[in-house]
Structures are given as structure tokens and as C-alpha cells.
Amino acid sequence: MAPIGTFGWDMDPLSRLGTWVRHHRRPPWVFKDLTGSFAELDRVSQRVQLLEGVWALRQAEAASRRLAGLVPSIPCSPRALEAWIGQYRPGAIICANVLGQIKPLAHKIVELAFKPRDPWVMDPDLADPLQEALDAWVAKVVRAVLAVLCKSGATLHLLHDRGVVHEYADVSLGDWTDPWTKQIRTREKILGVSDPMPDIDVLQELAPRPCIEKKRWIWPLGPGQIHIVEAVSMGQPVTLKAAPGAE
């Protein structure tokens, strides 16, 4: 149970309602996008649908290519999170089920903008420029959020999806290994997996903070959908004291 003085942060009003239903608590709440990025992704995704100068839809494939070219320029600016931390200076920050949801939410925003059309390349043997651009953009957004958290003086507790196995497979985890895919133990020769945080090593991004605890476990969410959950706790930044007489 979070102590008195705890703030919640989620742009979805239902999150605060869920907190009240489960815990009978109504903590102060910040209804903002902590990444500062999704509104612009939505605006650009909507804009590429229309041909300039005429009231007509651009073909889905052309709109997808155009969006792929614009995605890298969409800024990630978690200034609201940085300002809030600077104002309240929390002693501990719990970032639960946030980092692993940035990529699925980005996909949902894009798909809603294209609806009922499909923005993705469906042939698995062909490259998907939009998917590649979004993966790189999501990694940039996650790193920006982690950088803000790392600069805070708070102890950090992070919980997120590290990966998803899309198979009816018997999988287990060995000892902690990075990248996380090497930790999977299975008899399957080919395993379909997805990475919610492409090419992100959370411990490396939060260095030189000391790692207090780290753990991964398997959470079967449904048929053919096995989540690998990661939890890490990072201590406060280490500051080296100068030796007596040193300048």
C-alpha cells in the first residue's frame, strides 16, 4: 500500500478509479502523458492520411511510407515529468507497467489513424519501414523517460514487460542474462518473440546507479501469449566524495 503523500501519474482517468476501487484511496493524480510524445504522433499519423491540396485519402501504402519518414522527427519531450520531479522531489518512484506499454500504445495510435486500413506490411519476408521507424522512435522515447528518472534523486522501482513469446511453447528462464532473449530456455528451434522496448538495456540506461534487486519471471497471459516480466530496483545515484585537501 502506497504511503500518504503518494501521487499517481496516468493519462487514463480509469487508472485513478481503479486505485479507488481496489484500495479505497484517492491519491492526488497527474493526468498527463509522461512521455510528452503521443499527441504529436497522433497528429502526424492523422495528417499523412490526406493528400495535400485535395480532400482525398492517400493510399495506405503511400501514407505508411510517408509516416515512416516523419516518425524520426517527432520529438520526445518528457518535460512535464521532469518539472513534476523537480517540484516535488519524491524519495521513491514506482514506474509500473509503463515502459513496456509505450510501443503498444504507439501502434494503437497509428492503427486508429489508418482505420479501417492497415498500415503494416503483412508479408513477414518483406521489410516494414514504418515498423522499423516506430521501433527506433519508441527506443528514443523510452531512453528519454529513463534519463529523466535517472537524474532524479529518488530510489527507482521499475516493473514492465521485457518481452512477449507468441507461441504455444514450453519456455522457462535461466539465470539473468542480457539480452533477455538469451535467458529463455526452450526446446523449440524457432521461437516467435517481440520486444516492447527495442534494444533497451534498462540497467545500462540507469548506470551508474547501483542495482539493488533485479528479477525476471514468466507470466502466461493467454494462449500463445507468454509475457516475460522484468522488475528492477535502483538505488540513489552514487556521489564520490573528494579526498581531504583535493580541489
N, C-alpha and C positions, 0 to 999 in steps of 0.2 A: 504494500500500500504506500503510495507516494506521500511524503510528509506535507504538513501545512506549508504553504508558500510555493507549492509546485505550480508551474504553468503548463498548459497543454498547447501544442502547436500543430494545427492541421487545417488545411483549407476546406475540408469537408465538414459541414456542421454536424453531420451524423456521428462523427467521432466523439464530440462532446456529449451528445445524447447517449451514446454507448457507454461512456465513462460514468454518467449518472445512473444508468440502468444497472450496470454491473457493480459499482462501488458506492452508489448513493453520494457521490461527490460532484460538485460543480466548480472545478477549479477555474481560475482565470484562463482565457483561451485566446490564442492568436490565430485568426482566420486568414492566413496568408500563405502563398506559395513560397516556401523557404528557398527554393532554387532561383526564384525571380526570372524564370525562363519560359514557362509553359504558355503564358499569354501570347508571347511573340511567336512561338512555334505554331500556335493555333491560328494567329493572324496570317502568317506566311503560308501555312497549309491551305487556308481558305483562298488566299489571293491567287495562288498558282492555278486554281481551277478555271479561271476565266481568261479568255483571250483579251489582250489589251485593245481598247478602242471599240469592241463589239460586245454585245450581250450574248455571248455564246460560250459553251463549255469547251475547254481544251481537252483533247483526247487524253485518256487516263495515263497512257504510257508516256506521252509528252509532258503531262503535268508531273508525273513521278520523277522524270529526269530533271525537270526544272527545279523541283523541290530539293532533289539530291544536291543540285548545285548551290542552292541557297542555304541549306541547313548549316554548313560550316560557319556562316557569317552570323547566325543567330546568337546573341550574347547570352552568357550565363552569369547572372549577377545576384548572388545571394546577399545583397546589401541589407535587406530588412532583417535577416537572421544575424548578420554581423552587428547591426545597430542595436538589436534587442540584447544580444550578449554583452555589448559594451555598456548598455544602460543598467541591466540587472545583475551582471557578473555572477552567474549561477556557480555553485560549488560542484554540481554534478549535472551532466547532460545525458539523458537516455534517448538514443536515436534508434527507435524500434520500428521495423517494417517500413523503412523509408527508402534507404539507398537502393534496395533491390526492386522497388516499385517505380523508379524513375523511368526505366526502359519500357515496361508495360504501359505506363501512362502516356509516354511519348507515342507509342504505337497506336494507342486508342485515339489520341488526338488526331493523328494523321488519318486513320481509318474513318473516323467520323467526318472529316473534311472531304474525303473521297466518296463517301457513301452515296449510292449503293454500289459504286465501282470499287475495284480492288487496286490498291497502289503497288502491290508487291509483284515481283517476278515469281511465277508459280513453278517454273521448271527448276528443280534443285541442282541441275548441272550447269545452269547459267548464273552469271554474276548478277547481283541485285544492287545497283548503285545507291538506291535510296536506303536500303538496309545497311549498307556499309557506311554511308554518311551519318545515319542515325546512331549507329554503334559508336562511331568516333565522337559524335556530339554528346551522347549520353556519358561517355567516359570523361569528357571535359566537364560536364555538369557535376558528376559525382566527385571529381577531384576538387572542383571549386567549393563544394559543400564541405568536404573533408578538410580543406585548407582553413576554412573559417572555424570549424570545430577545433582543429589542431592549435590555432592561435589563441583560443580561449584558455583561461586558467583553470577550467573545470576538469574534473575526472570524467572520462568518457566511457559510456557503456553502449555498445552498438550491437544490434541484432538485425539480421537481414538474410534474405535468400542469397546463397552463394552460387547455387546452380540448380538446374532442373533436368532430371532424366526423363525423356519422353519414350519410355519403353516399358513393356511388361517383362521386367528383368529382375533377377535376384542380385541385388547390389548391397555392398557393405562398405565401410570406411576403414582404412588402415590408419596408421599414425599420421598426425598433422603433417601435410606436405604442401608445398606451393610449386606450381599452380595446383589448384584444388582438384583438377581432373586426375592428377596422378595419385590422389588419395583414394579414388574409387577402386573397389575390388569387385570383380565380376567375372563370370565365365564367358560372357558374350564377347565375340570378336569385334563386333561393331556396335557402338552404343550411341544413340541419339541424345545429345545433351545441348542445353542452351545456357548462356552466361548472362545473367541480368546486369552484371557490371563488367563489361568487356575490358579485359586486360588490366583490371584494377587489383592491386595488392594493398588491402586496407592497412596492414601493419606497416608496410613500407611508406605509404602515404602519410601515416601519422608519426613516423620517426622524426625526432629522436625520443619521443615519449616512451616510457617503459611499459611493456605489456604485462599487466597484472594476471590476466587469465585469457585463454583462447580455447574455443571448442567448436567442433562441427558435429552435426548429427543428421540422421535421415528422418524425414517426415513424409510418409506416404499420404499425399493429399487426395488422390483418386486414381482410378485405373489409368495406367500409362502416364502418370504424373507424380514423380517422386522428387520431392524438394530436398536439397542439401542446405541446411540452415547453418549459419555461422554466427557466433557470438564472441565478441572481444571486449575486454575491459582495459582501458589505457589510463595509466597514472598521469599525474600532473607533469608539465614539462620540467625536465631536469635543468637546473641552472648551476653552472660551475662557479664556485666562489674563488675570487682571486687570492693568490697567496699573499700573506702579510708583506707589505712593502712594495708589492707589484703594482704597476700602473696599467 
